[in-house]
Amino acid sequence: MKPELELEMMPDILCGILDESIFIRKRAIKILKGIYLRSQAMDIKIGVARTLLRRVVDLDQTVREVVYQTIKEIWISPFYWEASTLKTTPLSRPPLINHLNLISNSIRRDHHMVERFITASQAILAATKSTASLQVFALFVAQMFDMVVNNSATDGDGLMDRGAMFQLLAIFARTNASVFTTKQIQILQPYISKVDTEEDMVVYRSAISVLFHALPLVPNADTTCLRSIKRDLIRHISRVSRPILNEVIPCLRAISEIIQDNKLLTSLAVSCLEKVRKMEGVDLQDPASHEAVRKAIRLLNIAGMCGKHCNLEAEVESFRMRCAGWSGNSVAEFMISTFTSFSSSDQPMRVREAALDAISMVCHSWPKQFTSSTVHTQFKGVFEKDENTLLGIVLKSFKEFFLAIEKHSEVYKDGRTKLGDIAESEIDRAAAFIMQRFCKYVMEIALATQGHQGLLAVEILASMNRQGIIHPKECATICVALGTSQNREIAELSFSMHQILHSKFEVIMQRQYIRAVHAAYEYQRDVVRNLRGATYDPYLSVLHRTVEVLNTGKAKTRKKLYKDLCAETNLDLSQTSGIDIPQYLQRSLFIIENLAFLEYVSVDELDTTTIAMENVFARASVVVTDAIEIEVLGGTLLADESEGISQRRLCVLAAFSAVLSSIRDTTTYLRQQYDFSSTRSKAPIRRDTINGRSFWLKISTIMATLDSRENMLTQCHAFVNSYWSKR
């Protein structure tokens, strides 16, 4: 593309990277790469980089690989030479600093961008046989620490403040912590002791994140430095929020293991638990107990984190000695029984949330507790009472647990076990228990909302599906229905689930597809608030993701589905009692629009579909026409005897004639849109003169058939006139 056209065409290029066509997405990525490399403007480079990072989660693996390669070529490969020596010159340093500033501005203010950068970087490092890319990250980290020590940012137009520098270091630590050195870890020590200002807290959290990821990989760490860091962490622990605690506690545990001294961390857990127990008699609902509520929440957070990240079962004697009245054998059970007192309905909601979260954290590290009657009762009560905030906590707990199982490494951060060691016992039993007792609730939530809870529910089901914990028959409805979601994350997760299931269990899935399409209609109607079977501009079937998966399987599966869908629109005038006529019309039009705008992979499948629809029309049109002529038109096309027909009967005849009209319009549209004369095994050729607008407008009119008696009469008249005119 000519450089002078790049800015003018940028909106179209950005649209191309979201196109349904894989070829167009790849082409757009290639063009964006050229724009990035030629441009000197920071805002253009940032815009291109963010656009590329959005495709890191592309459903197509080949597109993802192109994105990874492009990110490598624009952000990593240019620094191979400097990275080989880990040294910079006065000439090479400014471009490197500006490059780090560009990366920071592209990702650090957006959580999704950070996650996608880490995903892409890890994929690049995993795919690279040489160490060149890893050396580039080591160069980046070395330069960042040089900037920290010298309190310098960039020679470019925009400055990278101290908080931004540490945030970028934390991102590099999450990407691959092996590039950090012992000396660099020691540089972090002064930044652990200050939490006075907002910037101090940003730096503190980032430094904690670096320590959390890098400490286990750094050899020969200075124990004096580590003891000092440990004291600072303990001193500030009551001032940090829950997300920061989730890294502070594991950091303390890692330091305790390195210096072989667990006393301070055990004392922290025991102290918090004892203080929580002493608050069991406090009336936290009293308006005057505001400070006590804050204290209880803080203690529950700290105690829960200790239960999640520390092997406190090894310290059971310390708990027996210091916790009056307790002589049990399991610290995890003791902690959960203590937290349960604060999760009951007579406690303030904020306290209940913290208590349930603490219970979930302990269960995550000690999965046996998921199966206990105490936890089961707590979680079941949350699902049955449908308390939104508490539901989110339980769903998040399940998600983290199932994702942890998938890692096949150190699942629980307690140093005691690997997945393989307990897969036959605690983990399997807990996973099976959750699936049997709570899966139905999770599915109901997934099909009831497109929001955050719906996404959490789908993430749980997707993880279960990847592990083979859930039967494919149970997932078919979820895959097809949620594949139509307007929440892109939900739709893409459902699509991935469907791909896995269809590739392994095509025969089982085939039997569930009609039921799943009905569920998709209900999901669109009730959750998405949409009754159309396709989208406008471009015209695209709502079920296009389902068909995309089916296109990877056998042709007979697709042909059977298309014929079955046509049969779903079939009608019998002699058996209309008990039928919800408006729903029948809406569901039939939903199916018909999907069939009209599907992407058929062969002329044979398209022909099968049109013939099936024509057969439905041929069987029912005569009966419906006769009924309308006799009951509505009084036996003649000219007379109007409709006043004598009941509203219910008129509704039935109008709905049936509307469906038949739509079927006839669909077959006409398909035969005009495609060339049926080409080879039956090849994809049908579209005619450019037909764009679907006329068909779309016809269906829009038919959807209003039952809105009034006048519309119903008009539809009946139009159908009979059309029927006889085409005989």
N, C-alpha and C positions, 0 to 999 in steps of 0.2 A: 504494500500500500504506500502511496506517495505521502511523505511526511506532512505536507500541507493539508491533506484530507483527514489525518488521524484524529485531530480534535473534533472536527465536524462529525465524523462517523463514530465517535466514542460511544454515544448512547446505544447505537445499533450493535456495536461490538459487545457491549456489556449485556445486552439482551441475548445475543448469540451464545454467550457462555452459559445461559440458563435454558437454552433450547432443548427440546425433547430429542433432537437428532444428535447422536454421539459424534458423527462426523463434524457437524457445525460447532459443537462445543470444543472439539479439539482444534479446529481451525481458528476459532476465536482466541483460544489460549495462545496459539502460535503468534497471532497478530499482536496480542497484548504483550508478549515477551519482546517483540521488536520495538513496540512503543516504549516500553520500560528502558531498554538498553540505549535507545536514541535520545530519550528525553533528559534534560538537565533540571527540570522543575521538580522540586520535592513533592508538591501536592499530587502531581500526575503519577509519580513513582509510587507514592503511598496508596493512591486509589487503585492502581493496577495490582499492587501486592495484595491488598485486601480482597480484591475480586478473585485473584488466583487462590487465595487461602480458603475462600468460600467453597471452592470445588474440591477441597481435600476430602470432603464427605460425599463426593459424587457416587451414585449407586453403581456406576460402571467402573470396573477395575482398570480398564485400559485408560480411561480418562484420568483416574487418580494417578496412574503411573506417569502420564504426561505432565500432570500438575507437579508431582514430585521432581521430575527431571527439570522442569522449568524453574522451580524454586531453587534447585541446586545450581543451575546455570546462572541465575541472576544474583543469588545471595551467598553462595559458598565457593563455587569454582574460581571466581576472580581473585581469591586470596590464597590459592594453593601455594604459590611461590613463597609468600611471606610466612605462611604456616609451616613450611618445611624447616625453617630455622627458628620459629617462634620469636623472631626479632623484627622490629620495625625501624625504619629510617626516618629522618626528619621529613623526607618527601612522601613516604608511604603512610605516615601516621595520620595526617589530616583526612585523607580519603577513608581510612579505616574507621576513624571516629565518626565521620559523617555517615558512614554506612551503618554503624551501630545505632546512631541516632535515628536513622530511617527505619530500621527494624523496630526500634522501641516505639516510635510514633505510629507504626502500622498495626501494632498488636496490643500494646499494654493497657489501653483503655477499654478493651473489649474482651470479656472472658472467653467468648467463642473463638475469637481470633487467636488468643493465647493457646487454647486447646488444639486448634488446627495447626498452628505453627509447630507445636510440640509433636503432634502426630506426624506431620510431614517430615520434620527433622529426624525423628526416630526411624521413619521408613527409609530416608536417604542414608542414614548411618548403617542401617541393617542391610541395605542393598549394595553398599559399596564394599568391594573386596579389599581395597587398599585402606590405609589409615589416613589418607589425605583429608577427607571430610572431617574426621574426628580431630585432626590437627588444626583445622580451621576453627572449630569450636574452642579448642584450647587457646588459640590465638585470641579469639574474641574475649574469652574470660580473662586472659592475662592483660589485655588492653583495658578491660573494664576495671580491674583492680588497680592498674596504673592510674586510671582516671580518679578512682576513689582515694588513693593515697595522696595524689597531687592536687585533689579537689578541682579537677579540670573537667570540662564537658566536651565541647566541640568548637572547632574553628569555623563552623558553618553559620548559617543564619539563625537557626533555632538552638537554644541551649537545652541540654539534658540535665535536669536537676538531680540532686542526690537521691531522691526517692525513685526517680525513673531508672537511675543506674542500678540501684539495688534490686528493683523489680525485674530488670532484664537479667541480672545475675541469677535471680531465683528461677526464672524461666529456663535459663541454660542448665541450672542444676536439675530441674525436672526432666530436661531433655536427655542429658547424660552426665551424671555427677562425677564420672571417672576423670573428667578433664580438670578437676580442681586439685590443688596441691595442699600439702600440710601448711606451708607458709601462708597461703591465701586464706585458709581457715582461721589461722591466728589473727589475721588482719581484721576479722569480723568481731573480735572480742569487745572492743570499745563500743560497738554499736548495739550490743545486747544490753548494756547497762542504762541506756537513756530511753525513756518513754514519755517525756514531758509534753512535747508538741505533736501536732498531727503528722508532721513530716517524720519526726522521730519514730512514731508508731508504724508508719509505712516502711521505714528502713528496718526497724526491729522485726516486723513480720517477714520481710524479705530475707533478712539475715537468718532468721529461724528456719525458713524454708530451705535455704542453702545448707545449713547445718544438718537438718533432718535428712536430706538426700545424700549429702556428701560424706558425713562422718563415718558411716559403715565402710566406705571405699577408700578412705584416706589412711595410709599406713603411718605408724609411728607418731600419732598425734601427741602433743605435749600434754601430759597429765595435769600439770600445774595450771595451764591455760584452760583445760577442760573443767577442772574443779572451780575455777573462777567463773566460767560461763554458767556452770550448774547453779552456783550460788545466786548469780544475777537472775537466772530464769525463775528460780524459786521465789526470789524477793518480789518479782513483778507479777507473779502468776495470778493474783487476785484482781489485777487491773486489766487483763486481756480478755477479749471476747471469745466466744465458743470456737469460731473458725480458727483463730490463732492457737487456742488451746490444743486443737487437733494436731498441731505440729510441735507445740512446746513439749507436751507430755512424751511423745515418741522421741523427741530430741533428748530429753532428760533420761529416758530409758537407755538410749544408745550410749550416752556419756557414762551412765552407771555401769553398763556392761564393759566398756573400755577400761574404766578405772577400777572395775571390780568392787564397787561399793554401792549397794542398793538401799542402804539404810535411810537416806534422806527422802527418797521417793516413796518408800514404804511408809515412812512417818507421815508424809503428806497425805497419802491415801487414807490411812487410819484416822488421822486428825479430822479430815473432811467428813468421813463417815460418822465419827463420833459426834461432831457438831450437828450433822443432819439428824441423828437420832435424838439429840437433845431438843430439837425443834418440833418433834412429833406432837407435843401437847399445845403448841402455840396456835392461836386462832388467826390464821393468815387471811381470813375473809374480813377481819376487822379493818376498817379504813385507816386506823392508826398504825397498822402493821406493815405499812409500805416498805420501810427499811428492812423489816424481817423477811418480806417476800423477796426483795433483791438479794439478801444474804442467802436464803434458801436456794434460789436459782443458781447463784454463783457456786455454792457448795455442791449442788447436784451436778453441775457441769464438770467441775474438777474431778469429783469422785467417779462420775461416769467415764470420763476420759482415762482415768487411771485404770478402771476396770477393763476398758477396751484395749489399751496399749501395753499394759504391764502384766507380767506373770505373777499375779498376787497369790495364786494358789500355792506357790512355793514359799510364801510368807505367812502361811496359815497360823503358825505358832505366835507370830507377832500380833496378829489380830485377836487371837484368844486371850493373850496377856493383857491387851490394852482396851478391848471392847467388853465392858462389864456385862455379864449375863449371857454372853454368847460362847458356846463351846462346840459349835458345829465343825464339819469337816470340809465345807466348800465355801470359800470366800465369795465366789460368784453368786451362790444362792443367798448368802447373807446380805450382799449388796442389793440384790433384787428385792428381797423381802423388805429391806429398809426403804428403798425407793417407792415401793408399791403404796406405802402409807401416804405418799404425796401425789399419787396419780388418781386418787378417787374423786368422784364428782363433787364432794364437799370442799374441795380445794380451789383456789383461784386458777383460772385457765392457764395463766403464764407458768404457775408452779406445776400444774399437771403436764404441760408440754415438756418442761425441763425433766420431770421425773420419768415420763415415758421415754424421752430421748435417752436418759441415763440407762434405763432398762434395756433399750435397744442396743446401746453401745456394748453393754456387758454380754448380751446374747451374741452379738457379732463376733466377739472374741472367744466365747464359750458356747458354741452352737447347741450343746445339750440343753441349755436353758430355754431355747425356743419351744421344746416339747414339754416343759413343765406346766402343770395345771395353772400355776399363778400367772405365767406369761400368756398362756393360751386364753385364759379368761379376760385378761386385760386387753389383748389385741382383738378378740372376738367382740367385746363390748364396744370398742372403737368403730369397727366396721358396721355393727348393727345399729348404733346410734348415729352414724353418719356425721361425725364431728370433723369438719374439714381440716382444721389445723392438726389435730391428732392423727387423722388419716394420713396426712402428708408425712408425718414422722414414721409411722409404721411402714408405709410404702417405701420410703427412703431406706429404712433398715433392711427390708427384704431385698431391695435392689443391690445394696452394698454387699449383702451376704452372698447372693447368687453370682455377682460379678467377681467376688473374691474367690469363689470356688473355681471359676474359669481360668484363673491365672496359672494354675499348675506349678506354683512355686511356693514361696512362703505366704500362705494365705492369711494367717493371723500374725500380727506384728508382736508376738510375745516371746519369740525365741524358742518355743517349746515344740513346734510341730511344723511339718510340711504336709501338703495336701495328700501325698501318697501314704503318709503314715496313719491317717485316720479316716481315709475315704470310706473304709468298710464300716465305720462305726458312727461317730458323732455327726460328721458332715452329711453323710447319706441319710441318716435317720432324720436329721433336722430338715433337710431339703424335701424329703418325702412327706414329712409331717406338714410343712408349710403348704406344699402343693395340694395335699388331700383336704386340709382344713380351711385354707384361705384362698385357693385359686379361683373359686367361683366368685368371691368378692372382688378379687383383682380384675377378673374379666368384666364384671358388671361395671366397675369404674372405668375401665378402658373403653367400653361401649357407651358411656354416659357423658363424657366430656372430652373436649379437645384441649383443655388447659393443662396446667403443670401436673395435676394428679393423674390425668389421662396419660400423659407422657411417661410418668413414673410407672404406671401400671403396664404400659406396653414394653418398657425397658425390662421389667421383671419377667414378663411372658417371653420376650425375645431371648433372655438369658436362659430361662427354663428350656426353651425350644432348642437352643444351641447345644444344651447338655443332654437332650433327649429325656428330660424329666417328665414332660407332659405329652399325652397321646396326640398324634397329629390330627385326629378327628376333632379334638377339642379346639385346635388352633385355626382350623379352616375358616370359621366365621370371622375370627379376629383378623386374619390376614387379608381377607377380601374386603370386609367392611371398613377397617381402618386404613386400608390402602387408598380409600377415597377421601381421607381426611384433608382438610385445608391446612392443618398443622403439618408442615413439611417434615419435621423430625418424626412425628408419629407415622406419617405415610411411608417414609423411607425405611423405618424400622420394620413396619409391617411387610413391606415389599421384600426386605431381606429374609424375614421369617418365611415368607411364602416361597422364596427361591429355594431355601434349604429343604422345606417340606415337600415341595413338588418334585424336586430332583430325587428324593429318596422314597417317597410314598405316593406316587402319581395315582395309582389305582384307588387308594384310600381317599385321597383328596377329591378325585373325580366324583365320588358318590356324595360329596358334601357341597358341591359348588352351587347347586340351585338354592339350598338352604342358606348358603353364604351370601348369595346375591340378594335374597329377601332381607337378610340382616343389613346388607349394604344400603338397600333402599330405606330401611327404618332408621339407620344411622344418619343418612343424608336428611331424611325428613325431620327427625327429632333433635339431632345434635347440630348438624351443619345448617339446618333450616333451608334446605334446598330440595326441590321436587324434580328438577331437570336431570335427565340422564346423560347430559353432556355439558361442556362449557362452551362459551361463546368467545370467538376471536382469540385464539384459534378454536375451531370446532374440534372438540376432543372428548371421547367417551370418558365418563366418570370411572369406568372400570378398566381404563387403559393399562394400569399397572398390573392388574390381574391377568389380562390377556398377554401382556409382555412376558410374564412368567410362563403362561401356558404355551407361548410360542417356542419355548426351549424344550418342550416335551413332544408327545406324540400328536399327530394330526387328528387321530380318531377321538382323542380327548376333547380337543377344541370343537370338532364337528358335533360331537354329542352334546356339549354344552350349548352351542348355538341352537341346535334343534330343540333341546329341552327349554331354552329360554323362549323360543317361539311358541312352544306348547303352553307355556305359562300364561300367554295372552288368550288362549282358547276360551270359548264361552259356550254356555248351554242355557238357552232361554227357559228350559223346563225345570231348571234347578237354580233358582235365584234367591230362594228364601234363605235367610241367615247370612247372605253375602253383604259385606260393607261395600256398596257400589262406588262411592267416591274413592275409597282406598283401592278398589279394583282398577278404576280408571287411572289413578295416579301411578300405581305400581306398573301397570301395563305400559303406560307412556314412558315411564322410566326405563323399562326394558327395551322398548322399541327405539328410543333415542340412542341408547347404548349400542344396539345392533347397527344403527344407521351410521355411527361415527367411529366404529372400531377400525383398527388397522388390520385388515385381513392379509395373511401371509401367502395365500394362494387363491387362484381363481376357483379351484375346487371347493374350498371352504366358503367363499363368498356365494357361489352357486348353491351350495347346500343350504345356506341361510335363507337366501331369497326364495328358494323352492319351498322351504318349510313355512315361511310366512305366507306364500301364495296358497299353500294347502289349507292353512288356518282360515284365510279369507274365503276360499272356495267352499269350505264346509259350512261356514256360518253365515255368509252374506245373504244367501237365499232365504234362510229362515228369518233373519232379522229384517230383511226387506219386506217379506210377506207380513210379518207382525206389525211393522210400522204402517204399511198400507191399510191394513184392516183396522188396527186399533187407534191409529193417530189420524190417518188421512181418510178413513171411512171407505176404503176400497178404491179410491181414485186419487190421482195425483193433484186434482184440482180442488177437491173438497177439503174441508178442515173440520173434523169432528173431534178435535183434541180435547174439547171441554169435558167429554165424557170419560176420559181416561184418568186413573188415579195418579197422584204425584209420584208414588213409588214406581209404578209401572212405566211412566214416562221417563223417569230417571234411569231405569234399567235399559230401556230401548235407546235412549240418548247416549248412555255410556258405552253400550255395546257397539252402536253405530260409530261412535267416536274412535273406539279402538280399531274397528275394521277400516275406517278411513285412514287412520294413522299407518296401519299395516300396508295398505295399498300405496299411500304416499311414500313410505319407506322403500318398498320394492321398486317403485318408479324412480326414486332418487338414486338408489344404488345402481340401477341399470343405466341411468344417465351419467352417473359419476364415473363408472368403471367400464373398461373394455372387457367384455366376457369372452371375446373370441381368441384371446391369447392362450398359450400353453397352460393347461389346468394346474400343473404343479408349480407354476411360477406366480409371483406376486401380481395382482391385477394392476393394470395401468390406469392412472387417473386421467380424466379429461379436464384440462385447465379451465374450460368454459363453465364448469359447475362448481360453485363454492359453498353450497349448503345453506345460504341465507334464506332462500325461498322456502326450503323445507323447514328450517328453524321457525320461521314466522307462522307457517301452517300449524305446527305443533303448539306454538304459543296460543293460537286462537282456539284450538281444540281443548287445551287445558282449562279453558273457561266455560266449557260446555255446561256444567252443572251449576253455574253461578246463578242462573235464573230460569224460570219456566220458558221465557222467550228464547233464551239460548238453546235450551233443550229441543224446542220445536224447530228452530232454525237448523240445528244439526240433523234432526231426523229428516226434514225436507231435503237438505243438501245431500245427505247420503243416498236417499232413494233416487233423486234426480241423477246423481253421479253414477249410481249403479246401472240404471237403464240406459244412460247415454253411452256407456262403454260396453254394452252387450253386443 
